[in-house]
Amino acid sequence: MAELRHRVNLGLMLFLSLVAFASYHKGTGSTAWLQWLTLVIFLFFGYVFDVSFTNSSMFVFDPDADNWRRKTEAVAE
């Protein structure tokens, strides 16, 4: 499932990059390309976050220190 999500995200970033590139015209003074580029930047950082934190060692918020200690001791042994 993650591979499909990554491919869709990368494809969308590529498509929107082409749209941003196509909407840039030097003589018009239009800033529409910045709006498309902003979407690409948001997708890029979302992709980096997805690749970094959603795998088998996914981040789990557990505020109880005893649970954390038990988990890390089990891995260390």
N, C-alpha and C positions, 0 to 999 in steps of 0.2 A: 504494500500500500504506500509506503514511504517513497519508493522509487517513482511511482506514478505521480505522486504529489510534487516531487522534485522536478520531474520532467515537465509537468504542466506549469509550474512556477517559472522554470527556465525558458520555456516556450513563450509564456506571456511576457516575460522580461525582454526577450528578443523582439517579439512583435511590437511591444510598446516603444522599444528603442528605435526601431525603424520608423514608427509613427512620429516620434519626437524628431528624428533626423529629417523626415520628409516635411514636417511642419515648420522647419526653420528656413526663413528667407531673409537674407541680409538687408535688403532694401526696404522691407515693409515696417520694421520696428515692432513686429508682433512678438509677444512673449508667450504664445500658446505652447511653444516647444518646452518651456520651463514647466508647465503643468504636466505634460506627459513625462518629462524627465523626473519630476517629483514622484510620480507613481512608480517609475522604474526604481528609484532610490528606496522607496518604502518596500517594494517587493524584494529588492536585494537584501536589505537588512532583515526582513522577515525570513528570507531563504537562509541567510547565515545563522540566524537564531534557530531555525528548524534543524539545520544540519548539525549545529553544535549541541543542542540540548534534547533532541528527540531521537534517541536510539536505545539500545538495551540498558545503558547506564543512565537512564533518564533522571533528571532532577526531581526529587520528591521532597516537599516541604514537610519536615517533621520536627516540631519545636521541642519535643521531649528528648532531653539529653541522654536518658537511659536507653531509649530505643536506638538512638544514633550510636551509642557506645557498643551495644550488642551487635549491631550490623557491622561495624568496623572491626570488632574483635573476631567475628566469624570469618571475615574475609582474610584477616591477617594470619589465621591459623592454617 
